[in-house]
Every structure is written in structure tokens, then in C-alpha cells.
Amino acid sequence: MIRAINEQYEHYVQEGKKVVEILISYISFDHLQSELNNIKDQPEWIQKLNLRKDMTGFQIVADN
């Protein structure tokens, strides 16, 4: 999960877009939390996460 979010996040940043928020389902968030327990440094996008119960996976919302 971390790798998938990192790849999309970096793609948006390289295009010059500002990531506003990252929407993530509860199930995906549980998976992400278990991965975060195994790393030392938190990703820079971690503060942009918003949990959503009406979706699956994650979605990155960005401004041009």
C-alpha cells in the first residue's frame, strides 16, 4: 500500500501538481497501518490522509 501511494504521489508532484488530500478506505488504511509499523520514517503525505467508508482502495486529490 505504501509503495502504491508513494508512486502516485510522486507522479503528481513531478507533474507540478499540489496534492490536497488522499482519500483511503478503512480496509486499505488498516493495511497501510500495518506497513507503517515496519518502517522508521513516516511518508510526507501521511498527514493528508482522510478515511472514507464509501469507497475501496485510495484516491489522490490534487490541484493543478
C-alpha positions in Angstrom: 0.0 0.0 0.0 2.8 2.4 0.9 4.5 1.8 -2.4 1.3 2.3 -4.4 0.5 5.6 -2.7 4.2 6.8 -2.9 4.3 6.1 -6.7 1.1 8.0 -7.4 2.0 10.8 -5.0 5.4 11.2 -6.7 3.8 11.2 -10.1 1.6 14.1 -9.2 4.5 16.0 -7.6 6.6 15.5 -10.7 3.8 16.9 -12.8 3.8 20.0 -10.7 0.5 19.3 -9.0 -0.2 20.0 -5.4 -1.7 17.0 -3.5 -4.6 18.3 -1.5 -5.7 15.1 0.2 -5.5 11.3 -0.1 -8.8 9.5 0.4 -8.5 6.0 1.7 -10.9 3.2 2.7 -10.9 1.8 6.2 -9.7 -1.6 4.9 -6.8 0.0 3.0 -6.0 2.2 6.0 -5.7 -0.9 8.2 -3.3 -2.5 5.7 -1.4 0.8 5.5 -1.1 1.0 9.3 0.4 -2.5 9.5 3.0 -1.4 6.8 3.8 1.8 8.7 4.6 -0.2 11.8 7.5 -1.7 9.9 9.2 1.5 8.8 11.1 4.2 10.7 10.2 7.3 8.8 6.7 8.3 8.1 6.0 9.4 4.5 5.4 13.1 3.9 1.9 12.5 2.6 0.7 10.8 5.8 -0.9 14.0 7.1 -3.0 14.3 4.0 -5.0 11.0 4.6 -8.7 11.1 5.1 -10.7 8.0 5.8 -13.8 7.2 3.7 -16.2 4.4 4.3 -18.0 4.7 0.9 -15.0 3.6 -1.2 -12.4 1.0 -1.7 -8.7 1.5 -2.1 -7.3 5.0 -2.2 -7.6 8.1 -4.4 -5.3 11.1 -4.6 -6.9 14.6 -5.0 -4.6 17.2 -6.5 -4.8 20.8 -7.7 -3.1 21.9 -10.9 
